[in-house]
Amino acid sequence: MTILTGINRTSEPSSGSMILVGDLYHAMPNTHTTFLGRTPVHQVWKTAFDHLIPLSATKQPQGPG
């Protein structure tokens, strides 16, 4: 199984939801994971996921302009 996960916020090492996701994915056999994270992505997440892809995006408010 291949799982692609992303989050639209910076990934600090103390993020509980990311720790939970990393633990759950490691518990599933034959699972390969790719994480898309908003920069800066803390390098500790290289051990939590098979692939770590830092992305840069500007947050915009909803609606016109």
Phi and psi in radians as a Rosetta constraint file:
Dihedral C 1 N 2 CA 2 C 2 CIRCULARHARMONIC -2.027 0.35
Dihedral N 2 CA 2 C 2 N 3 CIRCULARHARMONIC 2.285 0.35
Dihedral C 2 N 3 CA 3 C 3 CIRCULARHARMONIC -2.134 0.35
Dihedral N 3 CA 3 C 3 N 4 CIRCULARHARMONIC 2.279 0.35
Dihedral C 3 N 4 CA 4 C 4 CIRCULARHARMONIC -1.913 0.35
Dihedral N 4 CA 4 C 4 N 5 CIRCULARHARMONIC 2.140 0.35
Dihedral C 4 N 5 CA 5 C 5 CIRCULARHARMONIC -2.169 0.35
Dihedral N 5 CA 5 C 5 N 6 CIRCULARHARMONIC 2.468 0.35
Dihedral C 5 N 6 CA 6 C 6 CIRCULARHARMONIC -2.505 0.35
Dihedral N 6 CA 6 C 6 N 7 CIRCULARHARMONIC 2.787 0.35
Dihedral C 6 N 7 CA 7 C 7 CIRCULARHARMONIC -2.559 0.35
Dihedral N 7 CA 7 C 7 N 8 CIRCULARHARMONIC 2.432 0.35
Dihedral C 7 N 8 CA 8 C 8 CIRCULARHARMONIC -1.683 0.35
Dihedral N 8 CA 8 C 8 N 9 CIRCULARHARMONIC 0.954 0.35
Dihedral C 8 N 9 CA 9 C 9 CIRCULARHARMONIC -2.787 0.35
Dihedral N 9 CA 9 C 9 N 10 CIRCULARHARMONIC 2.844 0.35
Dihedral C 9 N 10 CA 10 C 10 CIRCULARHARMONIC -1.162 0.35
Dihedral N 10 CA 10 C 10 N 11 CIRCULARHARMONIC 2.577 0.35
Dihedral C 10 N 11 CA 11 C 11 CIRCULARHARMONIC -1.850 0.35
Dihedral N 11 CA 11 C 11 N 12 CIRCULARHARMONIC 1.718 0.35
Dihedral C 11 N 12 CA 12 C 12 CIRCULARHARMONIC -1.513 0.35
Dihedral N 12 CA 12 C 12 N 13 CIRCULARHARMONIC 2.728 0.35
Dihedral C 12 N 13 CA 13 C 13 CIRCULARHARMONIC -1.108 0.35
Dihedral N 13 CA 13 C 13 N 14 CIRCULARHARMONIC -0.348 0.35
Dihedral C 13 N 14 CA 14 C 14 CIRCULARHARMONIC -1.625 0.35
Dihedral N 14 CA 14 C 14 N 15 CIRCULARHARMONIC 0.179 0.35
Dihedral C 14 N 15 CA 15 C 15 CIRCULARHARMONIC -1.246 0.35
Dihedral N 15 CA 15 C 15 N 16 CIRCULARHARMONIC 1.966 0.35
Dihedral C 15 N 16 CA 16 C 16 CIRCULARHARMONIC -1.114 0.35
Dihedral N 16 CA 16 C 16 N 17 CIRCULARHARMONIC -0.692 0.35
Dihedral C 16 N 17 CA 17 C 17 CIRCULARHARMONIC -1.168 0.35
Dihedral N 17 CA 17 C 17 N 18 CIRCULARHARMONIC -0.634 0.35
Dihedral C 17 N 18 CA 18 C 18 CIRCULARHARMONIC -1.237 0.35
Dihedral N 18 CA 18 C 18 N 19 CIRCULARHARMONIC -0.627 0.35
Dihedral C 18 N 19 CA 19 C 19 CIRCULARHARMONIC -1.113 0.35
Dihedral N 19 CA 19 C 19 N 20 CIRCULARHARMONIC -0.776 0.35
Dihedral C 19 N 20 CA 20 C 20 CIRCULARHARMONIC -1.053 0.35
Dihedral N 20 CA 20 C 20 N 21 CIRCULARHARMONIC -0.832 0.35
Dihedral C 20 N 21 CA 21 C 21 CIRCULARHARMONIC -1.069 0.35
Dihedral N 21 CA 21 C 21 N 22 CIRCULARHARMONIC -0.785 0.35
Dihedral C 21 N 22 CA 22 C 22 CIRCULARHARMONIC -1.041 0.35
Dihedral N 22 CA 22 C 22 N 23 CIRCULARHARMONIC -0.744 0.35
Dihedral C 22 N 23 CA 23 C 23 CIRCULARHARMONIC -1.130 0.35
Dihedral N 23 CA 23 C 23 N 24 CIRCULARHARMONIC -0.759 0.35
Dihedral C 23 N 24 CA 24 C 24 CIRCULARHARMONIC -1.118 0.35
Dihedral N 24 CA 24 C 24 N 25 CIRCULARHARMONIC -0.763 0.35
Dihedral C 24 N 25 CA 25 C 25 CIRCULARHARMONIC -1.131 0.35
Dihedral N 25 CA 25 C 25 N 26 CIRCULARHARMONIC -0.677 0.35
Dihedral C 25 N 26 CA 26 C 26 CIRCULARHARMONIC -1.167 0.35
Dihedral N 26 CA 26 C 26 N 27 CIRCULARHARMONIC -0.440 0.35
Dihedral C 26 N 27 CA 27 C 27 CIRCULARHARMONIC -1.373 0.35
Dihedral N 27 CA 27 C 27 N 28 CIRCULARHARMONIC -0.248 0.35
Dihedral C 27 N 28 CA 28 C 28 CIRCULARHARMONIC -1.655 0.35
Dihedral N 28 CA 28 C 28 N 29 CIRCULARHARMONIC 2.136 0.35
Dihedral C 28 N 29 CA 29 C 29 CIRCULARHARMONIC -1.206 0.35
Dihedral N 29 CA 29 C 29 N 30 CIRCULARHARMONIC 2.646 0.35
Dihedral C 29 N 30 CA 30 C 30 CIRCULARHARMONIC 0.976 0.35
Dihedral N 30 CA 30 C 30 N 31 CIRCULARHARMONIC 0.666 0.35
Dihedral C 30 N 31 CA 31 C 31 CIRCULARHARMONIC -1.967 0.35
Dihedral N 31 CA 31 C 31 N 32 CIRCULARHARMONIC 2.314 0.35
Dihedral C 31 N 32 CA 32 C 32 CIRCULARHARMONIC -2.032 0.35
Dihedral N 32 CA 32 C 32 N 33 CIRCULARHARMONIC 2.319 0.35
Dihedral C 32 N 33 CA 33 C 33 CIRCULARHARMONIC -2.155 0.35
Dihedral N 33 CA 33 C 33 N 34 CIRCULARHARMONIC 2.503 0.35
Dihedral C 33 N 34 CA 34 C 34 CIRCULARHARMONIC -2.197 0.35
Dihedral N 34 CA 34 C 34 N 35 CIRCULARHARMONIC 2.293 0.35
Dihedral C 34 N 35 CA 35 C 35 CIRCULARHARMONIC -1.994 0.35
Dihedral N 35 CA 35 C 35 N 36 CIRCULARHARMONIC 2.195 0.35
Dihedral C 35 N 36 CA 36 C 36 CIRCULARHARMONIC -1.759 0.35
Dihedral N 36 CA 36 C 36 N 37 CIRCULARHARMONIC 1.994 0.35
Dihedral C 36 N 37 CA 37 C 37 CIRCULARHARMONIC -2.157 0.35
Dihedral N 37 CA 37 C 37 N 38 CIRCULARHARMONIC 2.540 0.35
Dihedral C 37 N 38 CA 38 C 38 CIRCULARHARMONIC -1.310 0.35
Dihedral N 38 CA 38 C 38 N 39 CIRCULARHARMONIC 2.333 0.35
Dihedral C 38 N 39 CA 39 C 39 CIRCULARHARMONIC -1.142 0.35
Dihedral N 39 CA 39 C 39 N 40 CIRCULARHARMONIC 2.529 0.35
Dihedral C 39 N 40 CA 40 C 40 CIRCULARHARMONIC -1.417 0.35
Dihedral N 40 CA 40 C 40 N 41 CIRCULARHARMONIC 2.402 0.35
Dihedral C 40 N 41 CA 41 C 41 CIRCULARHARMONIC -1.752 0.35
Dihedral N 41 CA 41 C 41 N 42 CIRCULARHARMONIC 2.077 0.35
Dihedral C 41 N 42 CA 42 C 42 CIRCULARHARMONIC -1.156 0.35
Dihedral N 42 CA 42 C 42 N 43 CIRCULARHARMONIC 2.359 0.35
Dihedral C 42 N 43 CA 43 C 43 CIRCULARHARMONIC -1.168 0.35
Dihedral N 43 CA 43 C 43 N 44 CIRCULARHARMONIC -0.220 0.35
Dihedral C 43 N 44 CA 44 C 44 CIRCULARHARMONIC -1.072 0.35
Dihedral N 44 CA 44 C 44 N 45 CIRCULARHARMONIC -0.401 0.35
Dihedral C 44 N 45 CA 45 C 45 CIRCULARHARMONIC -1.313 0.35
Dihedral N 45 CA 45 C 45 N 46 CIRCULARHARMONIC -0.171 0.35
Dihedral C 45 N 46 CA 46 C 46 CIRCULARHARMONIC -1.087 0.35
Dihedral N 46 CA 46 C 46 N 47 CIRCULARHARMONIC -0.488 0.35
Dihedral C 46 N 47 CA 47 C 47 CIRCULARHARMONIC -1.454 0.35
Dihedral N 47 CA 47 C 47 N 48 CIRCULARHARMONIC -0.321 0.35
Dihedral C 47 N 48 CA 48 C 48 CIRCULARHARMONIC -1.508 0.35
Dihedral N 48 CA 48 C 48 N 49 CIRCULARHARMONIC -0.449 0.35
Dihedral C 48 N 49 CA 49 C 49 CIRCULARHARMONIC -2.277 0.35
Dihedral N 49 CA 49 C 49 N 50 CIRCULARHARMONIC 2.689 0.35
Dihedral C 49 N 50 CA 50 C 50 CIRCULARHARMONIC -1.145 0.35
Dihedral N 50 CA 50 C 50 N 51 CIRCULARHARMONIC -0.717 0.35
Dihedral C 50 N 51 CA 51 C 51 CIRCULARHARMONIC -2.290 0.35
Dihedral N 51 CA 51 C 51 N 52 CIRCULARHARMONIC 2.376 0.35
Dihedral C 51 N 52 CA 52 C 52 CIRCULARHARMONIC -2.126 0.35
Dihedral N 52 CA 52 C 52 N 53 CIRCULARHARMONIC 2.071 0.35
Dihedral C 52 N 53 CA 53 C 53 CIRCULARHARMONIC -2.077 0.35
Dihedral N 53 CA 53 C 53 N 54 CIRCULARHARMONIC 1.868 0.35
Dihedral C 53 N 54 CA 54 C 54 CIRCULARHARMONIC -1.354 0.35
Dihedral N 54 CA 54 C 54 N 55 CIRCULARHARMONIC 2.344 0.35
Dihedral C 54 N 55 CA 55 C 55 CIRCULARHARMONIC -2.116 0.35
Dihedral N 55 CA 55 C 55 N 56 CIRCULARHARMONIC 2.637 0.35
Dihedral C 55 N 56 CA 56 C 56 CIRCULARHARMONIC -2.086 0.35
Dihedral N 56 CA 56 C 56 N 57 CIRCULARHARMONIC 2.157 0.35
Dihedral C 56 N 57 CA 57 C 57 CIRCULARHARMONIC -2.502 0.35
Dihedral N 57 CA 57 C 57 N 58 CIRCULARHARMONIC 2.496 0.35
Dihedral C 57 N 58 CA 58 C 58 CIRCULARHARMONIC -1.581 0.35
Dihedral N 58 CA 58 C 58 N 59 CIRCULARHARMONIC 2.216 0.35
Dihedral C 58 N 59 CA 59 C 59 CIRCULARHARMONIC -1.297 0.35
Dihedral N 59 CA 59 C 59 N 60 CIRCULARHARMONIC 2.429 0.35
Dihedral C 59 N 60 CA 60 C 60 CIRCULARHARMONIC -2.218 0.35
Dihedral N 60 CA 60 C 60 N 61 CIRCULARHARMONIC 2.523 0.35
Dihedral C 60 N 61 CA 61 C 61 CIRCULARHARMONIC -1.204 0.35
Dihedral N 61 CA 61 C 61 N 62 CIRCULARHARMONIC 2.753 0.35
Dihedral C 61 N 62 CA 62 C 62 CIRCULARHARMONIC -1.240 0.35
Dihedral N 62 CA 62 C 62 N 63 CIRCULARHARMONIC 2.681 0.35
Dihedral C 62 N 63 CA 63 C 63 CIRCULARHARMONIC 1.651 0.35
Dihedral N 63 CA 63 C 63 N 64 CIRCULARHARMONIC -3.132 0.35
Dihedral C 63 N 64 CA 64 C 64 CIRCULARHARMONIC -1.124 0.35
Dihedral N 64 CA 64 C 64 N 65 CIRCULARHARMONIC 2.502 0.35
